[in-house]
Amino acid sequence: MYALITGASSGIGYHCAKILASKGYDLIITARSVDKLNKLKDEVEKEYKKNVVVIPLDISKQENISELFIQTKDYEIEVVINNAGLGKVGMFNEVTDAEDYNMININVTAMHMILKHYADVLNSGYILTVASVASFCPGPKMATYYATKNYIRSYAEAIRYELKKMKKNVGVTILAPGPVDTNFNDTANVTFTLKGVAADKCASYAIKRMFKKKKFATPKWTVRWATRFMRILPHRTSMRICYKSQSKKQK
Ligand SMILES: NC(=O)c1ccc[n+]([C@@H]2O[C@H](COP(=O)([O-])OP(=O)(O)OC[C@H]3O[C@@H](n4cnc5c(N)ncnc54)[C@H](OP(=O)(O)O)[C@@H]3O)[C@@H](O)[C@H]2O)c1
């Protein structure tokens, strides 16, 4: 049985891959960095004696998303970790058009199509879609990122509901973490103001929740409570908090 992991070359995706291999899954791993994917393949084959298929792809391009579906169609997939994504901090007009397109192409289009495709073709299994605590409110000073994560959280909740109505045995879990120590900061050009959770701990918590078919996975109880609070706060208040905290985070 195979587990497909997007964004497996680093951070949360990398640790999800290692944990799933330790649980007996063969892996299909994808990202752009071929060297990192091949290194992960060597580690997994040596440590866990599992088969690893490497598919190097830039999923910001629509044709590559279709290519992923073609290349995975003959594998028996039970787990999908829909994880590859990125953020960018700054006022809306400080983020370039190219950066906005890239975030929307990956965090919205690719994540949407991957969730849709595998929710449809899997007979039974588990899909973890990686959103963020940012998915519960608008995010001034990181507006595009927050909007993309709101989108994918909303889409995943609806797909989860529809799968239940269809009585299909496929779980959809939404990972909504606060800060996690990965390469995300460098890409987003931020420094966290709160202490991040370790990427392996985040992945392990998310996978536990996914196998229980829980709706949300938010590691760290303080962040879980903050998220609950955020969801009932008027957006005017949460935006004020967000603007202040993003301003402190900008490098
Ligand atoms: N770290 C946090 O604080 C945090 C908090 C909440 C949510 N998240 C979410 O967690 C997910 C994983 O991020 P991370 O924190 O683990 O950061 P990361 O270490 O930067 O990992 C991002 C992964 O996405 C892949 N990726 C980026 N652009 C890609 C592209 N065009 N095509 C294919 N793959 C691409 C990267 O691989 P290549 O560069 O090799 O392509 C990498 O494997 C993201 O969806 C992020 O929004 C992170």
The ligand as an ORCA input file, in Angstrom:
! r2SCAN-3c Opt
* xyz 0 1
  N       6.066     26.016      9.004
  C       4.993     26.625      9.467
  O       5.066     27.440     10.406
  C       3.644     26.314      8.882
  C       2.507     26.715      9.595
  C       1.253     26.448      9.071
  C       1.145     25.772      7.861
  N       2.263     25.398      7.176
  C       2.090     24.704      5.881
  O       2.831     23.497      5.902
  C       3.088     23.092      4.553
  C       4.521     22.587      4.446
  O       5.409     23.652      4.699
  P       6.668     23.501      5.653
  O       6.439     24.337      6.843
  O       7.049     22.073      5.843
  O       7.763     24.291      4.788
  P       8.981     23.805      3.872
  O       9.986     23.099      4.700
  O       9.388     25.029      3.133
  O       8.308     22.757      2.868
  C       7.593     23.134      1.721
  C       7.545     21.967      0.759
  O       6.773     22.362     -0.391
  C       7.521     22.065     -1.567
  N       7.241     22.999     -2.645
  C       7.311     24.361     -2.615
  N       7.077     24.863     -3.826
  C       6.834     23.799     -4.650
  C       6.546     23.677     -6.033
  N       6.441     24.755     -6.838
  N       6.372     22.436     -6.549
  C       6.474     21.348     -5.753
  N       6.755     21.394     -4.441
  C       6.942     22.611     -3.909
  C       8.986     22.211     -1.132
  O       9.825     21.415     -1.965
  P      10.822     21.975     -3.082
  O      11.325     23.302     -2.624
  O      11.849     20.921     -3.171
  O       9.989     22.058     -4.315
  C       8.939     21.591      0.266
  O       9.069     20.198      0.195
  C       2.742     24.302      3.670
  O       1.507     24.074      3.031
  C       2.642     25.446      4.666
  O       1.751     26.459      4.241
  C       3.503     25.654      7.663
*
